[in-house]
Amino acid sequence: MIRPHLPLNALRAFEASARHLSFTRAAVELCVTQAAVSHQVKSLEAQLNVTLFKRLPRGLMLTSEGETLLPVLRDSFDLIAQTLERFEGGHFREVLTVGAVGTFAVGWLLPRLADFQMKYPFIDLRLSTNNNRVDVAAEGLDYAIRFGAGAWHGIEAVRLIEAPLSVLCVPEIARQLHAPADLLQQTLLRSYRTDEWPEWFQASGLPAHVAAPRSIVFDSSLAMMEAALQGAGVALAPPLMFARQLAAGAIEQPFAIGITTGSYWLTRLQSRPETSAMVAFKQWLLQVAQRN
């Protein structure tokens, strides 16, 4: 049975009393008298035709009906409060949740986010990073920026940019690399994709099956590049994502040879309707990507 006119004051009085298990403490929180709280709760019980509390000599105890009602009201009041907090300066702040490959987030997106915040000050962006393994539905993401060929089941994918892979290392190691074959004397740092170095070697004119005597495998390009910055070896990574380190001279790109193994894509569930915040972010991202 639908009850469209349940009094908000009575519901609030019950919720506060249930949290405190005391009409007196609820009255202090609500800035009313204890009698007023008790009256509101009795009125609610009469309207629902149930008993919500057992009145004890030293407090209150929820009945099964009260235990059923409390979490619903608590969650509802929390949601109302969170929604009201998102009104600011005559605008409603929209929340946008984006997951991104860590390399893209740190190397490309973060340096450009100030522009997005300036243009869309009433969008609250929540950014999480991953190593390209992401479940958009399970993680509750509006968008996921990922690397690959652009084909994921049930996913709409919009291509952003390519980021070819090339050899990156500290200057001390770069000075030892005069030809691609010199890499065979170095420790090769690589991702879990086993085909990347063979493809690069083939593009450089070496046999694809050649192998360096030492290698280290990483599940994150960020961790791999940190190892490269510390001189642990030679990385195969996208120079575009490490432009700041290249510009600062912390790393060098000894060979111009690059290979393209995929692109970065903006993805969302096909079943997920786009909000105005999602549309704004996508349009901004595509415009910025076209300029870079």
Protein Blocks (a to p, Z undefined) as FASTA:
>chain_A
ZZfkbcfklmmmmmmmmmnopaklmmmmnopafklmmmmmmmmmmmnopafbdcdfbbcd
ddfklmmmmmmmmmmmmmmmmmmmmggghiacddddddddfklmmmmmmmmmmmmmmmmm
mbccdddddehiacfklnopabdcdedehpaghiacddfbdcdddddddfklmmmmmbfk
lmmmpccdddfblklmmmmmmmnopafkbccfbdcddfbfklmmmmmmnopaccdddfkl
mmmmmmnomaccfbfbdcdfbdcdddddfklccdfklmmmmmmmmmmmmmZZ
